[in-house]
């Protein structure tokens, strides 16, 4: 089970958010704040529209830009596939069920799945905004495991955020932190999940 942003797709956001915030945490602190933001959680669960998200996010983080400028930048944060991402997914052994579980939203998901052509690699692509569940909440992992019919202990989950990895482990999944495709390849090779190119 793959996270998308930071594992398979280059994700921006830390640099502009750091510029727009008064008190700038380090990258890990920023991601922690992002994952626990009520505005982010509502938007990435599909509960509010983009405009409402922009207004609430700007207020919550006390950004130095308005909602319109924030949203214009935010739309570009899902940049491009990381080098070798498609090749790596093609090399996953036949018979392995490939699942995507991403905290995403209406502005990014179709761009990643269709425009970047990731949809074809997954038997089950799950986005938080379509299932009304979000990592690191256990109900997101539970929903995916139940839907695909695979016991948590039989699922290997890879994510670039330690918070999500720890939550998946607490739920009973095998989980590894992978930032980018080099680390991902190493984990998949170690687990014997890749065929020779």
C-alpha positions as CSV (number, residue, x, y, z in Angstrom):
1,X,0.0,0.0,0.0
2,X,1.6,3.2,-1.2
3,X,1.3,6.8,-0.1
4,X,1.7,9.0,-3.2
5,X,3.1,12.4,-2.3
6,X,6.7,12.3,-1.3
7,X,7.0,8.6,-2.2
8,X,6.0,8.5,-5.8
9,X,5.2,12.2,-6.6
10,X,7.3,15.3,-5.9
11,X,5.4,17.5,-3.5
12,X,6.0,21.1,-2.9
13,X,4.6,23.2,-0.1
14,X,7.2,23.4,2.6
15,X,9.1,26.3,1.0
16,X,6.0,28.5,0.2
17,X,4.4,27.7,3.6
18,X,7.6,28.7,5.3
19,X,7.7,32.0,3.5
20,X,4.0,32.7,4.3
21,X,4.1,31.8,8.0
22,X,5.2,34.1,10.7
23,X,6.7,31.5,13.0
24,X,8.2,28.9,10.7
25,X,8.6,25.4,12.2
26,X,11.0,22.9,10.6
27,X,9.7,20.6,7.8
28,X,8.7,17.9,10.2
29,X,6.9,20.4,12.5
30,X,5.1,21.9,9.5
31,X,3.9,18.5,8.3
32,X,2.7,17.7,11.8
33,X,0.7,20.9,11.9
34,X,-0.6,20.2,8.4
35,X,-1.8,16.7,9.2
36,X,-3.6,18.0,12.3
37,X,-5.1,21.1,10.8
38,X,-8.9,21.2,10.9
39,X,-9.1,23.0,7.6
40,X,-6.8,20.4,5.9
41,X,-8.6,17.5,7.4
42,X,-12.0,18.8,6.3
43,X,-10.8,19.6,2.8
44,X,-9.0,16.3,2.3
45,X,-12.0,14.4,3.6
46,X,-14.1,16.1,0.9
47,X,-16.2,18.0,3.5
48,X,-15.5,21.6,2.2
49,X,-14.8,23.2,-1.1
50,X,-11.5,24.7,-2.2
51,X,-12.5,28.3,-1.5
52,X,-13.6,27.5,2.0
53,X,-10.4,25.6,2.5
54,X,-8.3,28.5,1.3
55,X,-10.0,31.0,3.6
56,X,-9.8,28.7,6.7
57,X,-6.2,27.6,6.0
58,X,-5.0,31.2,5.7
59,X,-6.7,32.1,8.9
60,X,-5.6,29.0,10.8
61,X,-1.9,29.3,9.9
62,X,-2.0,33.1,9.9
63,X,-0.5,33.3,6.5
64,X,0.8,36.5,4.9
65,X,-1.1,35.9,1.7
66,X,-4.8,35.8,0.9
67,X,-6.9,32.7,0.1
68,X,-6.7,33.2,-3.6
69,X,-2.9,33.4,-3.7
70,X,-2.6,30.5,-1.4
71,X,-4.9,28.3,-3.6
72,X,-3.0,29.3,-6.7
73,X,0.2,28.0,-5.2
74,X,-1.4,25.0,-3.6
75,X,-2.7,23.7,-6.9
76,X,0.9,23.3,-8.1
77,X,2.2,21.4,-5.0
78,X,1.7,18.0,-6.7
79,X,4.6,18.7,-9.1
80,X,5.6,15.6,-11.1
81,X,6.3,11.9,-10.8
82,X,9.6,11.3,-8.9
83,X,12.4,9.8,-11.1
84,X,11.7,6.1,-11.8
85,X,8.3,6.0,-10.0
86,X,6.4,4.4,-13.0
87,X,9.2,1.9,-13.7
88,X,9.3,0.9,-10.0
89,X,5.5,0.3,-9.9
90,X,5.8,-1.8,-13.1
91,X,8.4,-4.0,-11.4
92,X,6.1,-5.0,-8.5
93,X,5.8,-8.8,-8.7
94,X,2.7,-10.1,-10.5
95,X,0.0,-11.2,-8.0
96,X,0.8,-8.5,-5.5
97,X,-2.3,-6.3,-4.8
98,X,-1.2,-2.7,-5.3
99,X,-3.1,-0.1,-3.3
100,X,-2.7,3.6,-3.1
101,X,-3.8,5.4,0.1
102,X,-3.2,9.1,-0.1
103,X,-4.4,12.2,1.8
104,X,-5.4,14.1,-1.2
105,X,-8.1,16.4,-2.5
106,X,-10.2,17.5,-5.5
107,X,-7.4,19.8,-6.8
108,X,-4.6,17.2,-6.8
109,X,-6.1,13.7,-7.2
110,X,-7.2,13.7,-10.8
111,X,-3.9,15.4,-11.8
112,X,-1.9,12.6,-10.1
113,X,-4.1,9.7,-11.2
114,X,-4.9,10.8,-14.7
115,X,-2.5,13.5,-15.9
116,X,0.5,11.8,-14.3
117,X,-0.8,8.4,-15.3
118,X,-0.6,6.6,-12.0
119,X,-4.1,5.2,-12.0
120,X,-3.1,2.2,-14.2
121,X,-0.6,1.0,-11.6
122,X,-3.1,0.4,-8.8
123,X,-5.7,-2.2,-8.2
124,X,-7.3,0.0,-5.6
125,X,-6.6,3.7,-5.5
126,X,-8.0,5.4,-2.4
127,X,-8.0,9.2,-1.8
128,X,-9.0,10.6,1.5
129,X,-11.4,13.1,-0.1
130,X,-13.4,10.3,-1.7
131,X,-13.6,8.0,1.3
132,X,-14.1,10.6,4.0
133,X,-11.2,9.1,6.0
134,X,-7.7,10.5,6.5
135,X,-4.4,9.3,7.7
136,X,-3.2,9.0,10.4
137,X,-6.7,8.0,11.7
138,X,-7.1,4.3,12.1
139,X,-10.4,4.3,10.3
140,X,-8.6,5.1,7.1
141,X,-6.4,2.0,7.4
142,X,-9.4,-0.1,8.5
143,X,-11.5,1.1,5.6
144,X,-8.8,0.1,3.1
145,X,-8.0,-3.3,4.7
146,X,-11.7,-4.2,4.8
147,X,-12.4,-3.0,1.2
148,X,-9.6,-4.9,-0.3
149,X,-10.2,-7.9,2.0
150,X,-6.6,-8.2,3.2
151,X,-5.7,-8.6,6.9
152,X,-3.7,-5.6,8.2
153,X,-0.7,-7.8,9.2
154,X,-0.4,-8.9,5.5
155,X,-0.2,-5.3,4.2
156,X,3.1,-3.4,3.8
157,X,2.4,0.3,3.9
158,X,5.0,2.9,2.8
159,X,4.7,6.6,3.5
160,X,7.1,9.5,3.8
161,X,5.5,10.9,7.0
162,X,6.6,9.2,10.3
163,X,3.2,10.0,11.9
164,X,1.4,7.9,9.3
165,X,3.9,5.1,9.5
166,X,3.6,4.9,13.3
167,X,-0.2,5.0,13.0
168,X,-0.2,2.1,10.4
169,X,2.0,0.0,12.7
170,X,-0.2,0.7,15.7
171,X,-3.2,-0.5,13.6
172,X,-1.3,-3.7,12.9
173,X,0.2,-3.2,9.4
174,X,3.7,-3.6,8.4
175,X,4.9,-0.1,7.6
176,X,8.1,1.6,6.5
177,X,9.0,5.3,6.0
178,X,10.2,5.9,2.5
179,X,11.1,9.4,1.2
180,X,11.4,9.1,-2.6
181,X,11.9,6.3,-5.0
182,X,15.4,5.4,-4.0
183,X,14.3,4.5,-0.5
184,X,11.2,2.9,-1.8
185,X,13.2,0.6,-4.2
186,X,15.4,-0.5,-1.3
187,X,12.4,-1.4,0.9
188,X,10.7,-3.3,-1.9
189,X,13.8,-5.2,-2.8
190,X,14.5,-6.1,0.8
191,X,10.9,-7.5,1.0
192,X,11.3,-9.5,-2.3
193,X,8.5,-7.6,-3.9
194,X,10.2,-6.6,-7.2
195,X,10.9,-8.6,-10.3
196,X,14.1,-7.9,-12.3
197,X,13.7,-5.0,-14.7
